[in-house]
Amino acid sequence: MADDEDDGERIAVEPDPSADHLSPMDLERQLAELRRQTLQHPVQLSGLTVTELNYQPLRGRHMRQIPASEDWNVGILLDVAAALSTQPHRLFDLMHPDDVREVCQRMARFLAPGRATGGATTPS
């Protein structure tokens, strides 16, 4: 994404207070629930109506362009969502702000389950 496209908006994600106590199996179940998102406002794209996004499990290849600082902006989170959903960036450009916020919150949870963006980890 070009620098002139970054609107600088940041998305804060509330930490999941129970995440510190989740077993690996519970964490995987929680992440599986994040992998399917029903859009509140369906999007028309190329003659099709997109009503749901399905995200692949996060892998290293999806994280190549992400800053390690967790200072993620909307553009970065939407880029990750496009990669995980295999949907074109244009779809995310056409989304209603409510759905964009939900996408960004989900992507931040994928990238750092149980943590707020930019927040410190909670000791176990």
PyRosetta script that sets phi, psi and omega in degrees:
from pyrosetta import init, pose_from_sequence

init()
pose = pose_from_sequence("MADDEDDGERIAVEPDPSADHLSPMDLERQLAELRRQTLQHPVQLSGLTVTELNYQPLRGRHMRQIPASEDWNVGILLDVAAALSTQPHRLFDLMHPDDVREVCQRMARFLAPGRATGGATTPS")
pose.set_psi(1, 135.2)
pose.set_omega(1, 179.7)
pose.set_phi(2, -71.9)
pose.set_psi(2, 150.6)
pose.set_omega(2, -179.2)
pose.set_phi(3, -59.3)
pose.set_psi(3, -33.4)
pose.set_omega(3, -178.0)
pose.set_phi(4, -72.2)
pose.set_psi(4, -9.2)
pose.set_omega(4, 178.5)
pose.set_phi(5, -91.1)
pose.set_psi(5, -11.6)
pose.set_omega(5, -176.6)
pose.set_phi(6, -79.4)
pose.set_psi(6, 114.3)
pose.set_omega(6, 179.5)
pose.set_phi(7, -83.6)
pose.set_psi(7, -4.8)
pose.set_omega(7, 175.4)
pose.set_phi(8, 77.3)
pose.set_psi(8, -2.3)
pose.set_omega(8, -179.1)
pose.set_phi(9, -67.5)
pose.set_psi(9, 136.1)
pose.set_omega(9, 179.2)
pose.set_phi(10, -110.5)
pose.set_psi(10, 147.1)
pose.set_omega(10, 178.6)
pose.set_phi(11, -111.8)
pose.set_psi(11, 123.0)
pose.set_omega(11, 175.5)
pose.set_phi(12, -93.3)
pose.set_psi(12, 136.0)
pose.set_omega(12, 179.8)
pose.set_phi(13, -117.7)
pose.set_psi(13, 127.6)
pose.set_omega(13, 177.9)
pose.set_phi(14, -70.3)
pose.set_psi(14, 132.6)
pose.set_omega(14, 177.7)
pose.set_phi(15, -68.4)
pose.set_psi(15, 148.9)
pose.set_omega(15, 175.8)
pose.set_phi(16, -85.7)
pose.set_psi(16, 110.7)
pose.set_omega(16, -175.5)
pose.set_phi(17, -62.1)
pose.set_psi(17, -23.6)
pose.set_omega(17, -179.4)
pose.set_phi(18, -85.0)
pose.set_psi(18, -9.4)
pose.set_omega(18, -174.2)
pose.set_phi(19, -63.5)
pose.set_psi(19, -29.0)
pose.set_omega(19, -180.0)
pose.set_phi(20, -68.3)
pose.set_psi(20, -17.7)
pose.set_omega(20, -175.5)
pose.set_phi(21, -112.0)
pose.set_psi(21, 10.3)
pose.set_omega(21, -177.7)
pose.set_phi(22, -81.8)
pose.set_psi(22, 139.8)
pose.set_omega(22, 172.3)
pose.set_phi(23, -74.9)
pose.set_psi(23, 162.6)
pose.set_omega(23, 176.5)
pose.set_phi(24, -55.4)
pose.set_psi(24, -36.3)
pose.set_omega(24, -180.0)
pose.set_phi(25, -68.0)
pose.set_psi(25, -41.2)
pose.set_omega(25, 177.9)
pose.set_phi(26, -66.7)
pose.set_psi(26, -39.0)
pose.set_omega(26, 178.4)
pose.set_phi(27, -63.9)
pose.set_psi(27, -42.0)
pose.set_omega(27, 178.4)
pose.set_phi(28, -63.5)
pose.set_psi(28, -39.4)
pose.set_omega(28, 177.4)
pose.set_phi(29, -63.4)
pose.set_psi(29, -43.5)
pose.set_omega(29, 179.2)
pose.set_phi(30, -62.9)
pose.set_psi(30, -41.7)
pose.set_omega(30, 178.4)
pose.set_phi(31, -66.6)
pose.set_psi(31, -36.2)
pose.set_omega(31, 177.7)
pose.set_phi(32, -61.5)
pose.set_psi(32, -37.2)
pose.set_omega(32, 177.6)
pose.set_phi(33, -66.2)
pose.set_psi(33, -30.7)
pose.set_omega(33, 178.6)
pose.set_phi(34, -73.4)
pose.set_psi(34, -18.4)
pose.set_omega(34, -173.1)
pose.set_phi(35, -75.0)
pose.set_psi(35, -12.0)
pose.set_omega(35, 178.7)
pose.set_phi(36, -122.8)
pose.set_psi(36, 124.1)
pose.set_omega(36, -180.0)
pose.set_phi(37, -127.8)
pose.set_psi(37, 122.4)
pose.set_omega(37, 173.6)
pose.set_phi(38, -88.6)
pose.set_psi(38, 126.8)
pose.set_omega(38, -179.7)
pose.set_phi(39, -74.6)
pose.set_psi(39, 135.1)
pose.set_omega(39, 175.5)
pose.set_phi(40, -70.5)
pose.set_psi(40, -30.6)
pose.set_omega(40, -177.7)
pose.set_phi(41, -128.5)
pose.set_psi(41, 93.9)
pose.set_omega(41, -179.1)
pose.set_phi(42, -52.8)
pose.set_psi(42, 151.2)
pose.set_omega(42, -176.6)
pose.set_phi(43, -114.3)
pose.set_psi(43, 134.4)
pose.set_omega(43, 173.2)
pose.set_phi(44, -90.5)
pose.set_psi(44, 123.7)
pose.set_omega(44, -179.2)
pose.set_phi(45, -145.7)
pose.set_psi(45, 121.9)
pose.set_omega(45, 177.7)
pose.set_phi(46, 53.2)
pose.set_psi(46, 41.1)
pose.set_omega(46, 177.3)
pose.set_phi(47, 79.9)
pose.set_psi(47, 2.0)
pose.set_omega(47, 178.8)
pose.set_phi(48, -113.8)
pose.set_psi(48, 152.1)
pose.set_omega(48, 174.4)
pose.set_phi(49, -103.9)
pose.set_psi(49, 118.8)
pose.set_omega(49, 179.0)
pose.set_phi(50, -94.8)
pose.set_psi(50, 118.2)
pose.set_omega(50, -177.7)
pose.set_phi(51, -112.4)
pose.set_psi(51, -14.0)
pose.set_omega(51, -174.7)
pose.set_phi(52, -149.5)
pose.set_psi(52, 146.2)
pose.set_omega(52, 173.5)
pose.set_phi(53, -114.7)
pose.set_psi(53, 138.7)
pose.set_omega(53, 175.3)
pose.set_phi(54, -120.8)
pose.set_psi(54, 122.5)
pose.set_omega(54, -176.2)
pose.set_phi(55, -101.1)
pose.set_psi(55, 137.7)
pose.set_omega(55, 173.3)
pose.set_phi(56, -71.7)
pose.set_psi(56, 159.9)
pose.set_omega(56, 171.9)
pose.set_phi(57, -61.8)
pose.set_psi(57, 141.9)
pose.set_omega(57, -179.9)
pose.set_phi(58, -67.7)
pose.set_psi(58, 132.2)
pose.set_omega(58, 177.0)
pose.set_phi(59, -132.1)
pose.set_psi(59, 166.9)
pose.set_omega(59, -178.4)
pose.set_phi(60, -54.9)
pose.set_psi(60, -36.1)
pose.set_omega(60, -178.2)
pose.set_phi(61, -62.0)
pose.set_psi(61, -25.7)
pose.set_omega(61, 179.3)
pose.set_phi(62, -78.9)
pose.set_psi(62, -15.2)
pose.set_omega(62, -171.7)
pose.set_phi(63, -102.3)
pose.set_psi(63, 3.6)
pose.set_omega(63, -174.4)
pose.set_phi(64, -57.5)
pose.set_psi(64, -37.5)
pose.set_omega(64, -175.0)
pose.set_phi(65, -95.8)
pose.set_psi(65, 5.0)
pose.set_omega(65, -173.7)
pose.set_phi(66, -91.6)
pose.set_psi(66, 128.4)
pose.set_omega(66, 176.6)
pose.set_phi(67, -63.2)
pose.set_psi(67, 141.7)
pose.set_omega(67, -179.0)
pose.set_phi(68, -72.3)
pose.set_psi(68, -12.6)
pose.set_omega(68, -174.3)
pose.set_phi(69, -76.7)
pose.set_psi(69, -8.7)
pose.set_omega(69, -174.5)
pose.set_phi(70, 63.3)
pose.set_psi(70, 20.1)
pose.set_omega(70, 174.8)
pose.set_phi(71, -92.0)
pose.set_psi(71, 66.3)
pose.set_omega(71, -172.8)
pose.set_phi(72, -85.6)
pose.set_psi(72, 136.2)
pose.set_omega(72, 174.1)
pose.set_phi(73, -103.7)
pose.set_psi(73, 174.7)
pose.set_omega(73, -176.8)
pose.set_phi(74, -58.0)
pose.set_psi(74, -42.1)
pose.set_omega(74, -178.6)
pose.set_phi(75, -59.6)
pose.set_psi(75, -43.1)
pose.set_omega(75, 179.6)
pose.set_phi(76, -64.9)
pose.set_psi(76, -44.8)
pose.set_omega(76, -179.0)
pose.set_phi(77, -65.2)
pose.set_psi(77, -36.3)
pose.set_omega(77, 177.1)
pose.set_phi(78, -70.6)
pose.set_psi(78, -34.0)
pose.set_omega(78, 175.1)
pose.set_phi(79, -62.7)
pose.set_psi(79, -41.8)
pose.set_omega(79, 177.7)
pose.set_phi(80, -64.1)
pose.set_psi(80, -43.6)
pose.set_omega(80, 179.5)
pose.set_phi(81, -61.2)
pose.set_psi(81, -40.8)
pose.set_omega(81, 178.8)
pose.set_phi(82, -63.0)
pose.set_psi(82, -42.0)
pose.set_omega(82, 179.6)
pose.set_phi(83, -66.5)
pose.set_psi(83, -43.3)
pose.set_omega(83, -177.2)
pose.set_phi(84, -72.4)
pose.set_psi(84, -29.6)
pose.set_omega(84, -178.0)
pose.set_phi(85, -95.2)
pose.set_psi(85, -8.8)
pose.set_omega(85, -174.3)
pose.set_phi(86, 54.7)
pose.set_psi(86, 31.9)
pose.set_omega(86, 176.1)
pose.set_phi(87, -101.5)
pose.set_psi(87, 152.1)
pose.set_omega(87, 179.3)
pose.set_phi(88, -69.4)
pose.set_psi(88, 151.6)
pose.set_omega(88, 177.6)
pose.set_phi(89, -56.6)
pose.set_psi(89, -31.5)
pose.set_omega(89, -179.2)
pose.set_phi(90, -57.0)
pose.set_psi(90, -36.9)
pose.set_omega(90, 178.6)
pose.set_phi(91, -57.6)
pose.set_psi(91, -45.2)
pose.set_omega(91, -178.0)
pose.set_phi(92, -70.0)
pose.set_psi(92, -30.6)
pose.set_omega(92, 176.0)
pose.set_phi(93, -64.6)
pose.set_psi(93, -30.1)
pose.set_omega(93, -176.9)
pose.set_phi(94, -90.7)
pose.set_psi(94, -7.0)
pose.set_omega(94, -175.3)
pose.set_phi(95, -69.2)
pose.set_psi(95, 149.3)
pose.set_omega(95, 172.9)
pose.set_phi(96, -66.8)
pose.set_psi(96, 145.3)
pose.set_omega(96, -179.5)
pose.set_phi(97, -54.8)
pose.set_psi(97, -33.8)
pose.set_omega(97, 177.7)
pose.set_phi(98, -60.9)
pose.set_psi(98, -42.5)
pose.set_omega(98, 179.5)
pose.set_phi(99, -71.9)
pose.set_psi(99, -36.0)
pose.set_omega(99, 177.4)
pose.set_phi(100, -62.0)
pose.set_psi(100, -44.3)
pose.set_omega(100, 178.5)
pose.set_phi(101, -60.4)
pose.set_psi(101, -42.8)
pose.set_omega(101, 179.1)
pose.set_phi(102, -64.4)
pose.set_psi(102, -42.6)
pose.set_omega(102, 177.1)
pose.set_phi(103, -58.2)
pose.set_psi(103, -48.1)
pose.set_omega(103, -177.0)
pose.set_phi(104, -64.0)
pose.set_psi(104, -39.8)
pose.set_omega(104, 177.8)
pose.set_phi(105, -64.6)
pose.set_psi(105, -41.1)
pose.set_omega(105, 178.8)
pose.set_phi(106, -64.8)
pose.set_psi(106, -43.1)
pose.set_omega(106, -178.4)
pose.set_phi(107, -65.3)
pose.set_psi(107, -39.8)
pose.set_omega(107, 177.6)
pose.set_phi(108, -63.1)
pose.set_psi(108, -36.7)
pose.set_omega(108, 177.4)
pose.set_phi(109, -68.9)
pose.set_psi(109, -36.9)
pose.set_omega(109, 175.5)
pose.set_phi(110, -61.1)
pose.set_psi(110, -43.5)
pose.set_omega(110, -174.3)
pose.set_phi(111, -75.3)
pose.set_psi(111, -30.9)
pose.set_omega(111, -178.5)
pose.set_phi(112, -148.3)
pose.set_psi(112, 74.1)
pose.set_omega(112, -177.2)
pose.set_phi(113, -55.3)
pose.set_psi(113, 130.3)
pose.set_omega(113, 175.9)
pose.set_phi(114, 81.5)
pose.set_psi(114, 5.7)
pose.set_omega(114, -178.8)
pose.set_phi(115, -122.4)
pose.set_psi(115, 150.3)
pose.set_omega(115, 171.5)
pose.set_phi(116, -81.4)
pose.set_psi(116, 150.1)
pose.set_omega(116, 178.5)
pose.set_phi(117, -63.2)
pose.set_psi(117, 132.6)
pose.set_omega(117, 179.1)
pose.set_phi(118, 76.6)
pose.set_psi(118, -1.1)
pose.set_omega(118, -177.0)
pose.set_phi(119, -87.7)
pose.set_psi(119, 163.8)
pose.set_omega(119, 177.7)
pose.set_phi(120, -85.9)
pose.set_psi(120, 156.2)
pose.set_omega(120, 178.1)
pose.set_phi(121, -73.8)
pose.set_psi(121, 153.0)
pose.set_omega(121, 176.0)
pose.set_phi(122, -93.7)
pose.set_psi(122, 128.6)
pose.set_omega(122, -179.7)
pose.set_phi(123, -59.3)
pose.set_psi(123, 143.6)
pose.set_omega(123, 179.8)
pose.set_phi(124, -85.1)
pose.dump_pdb("model.pdb")
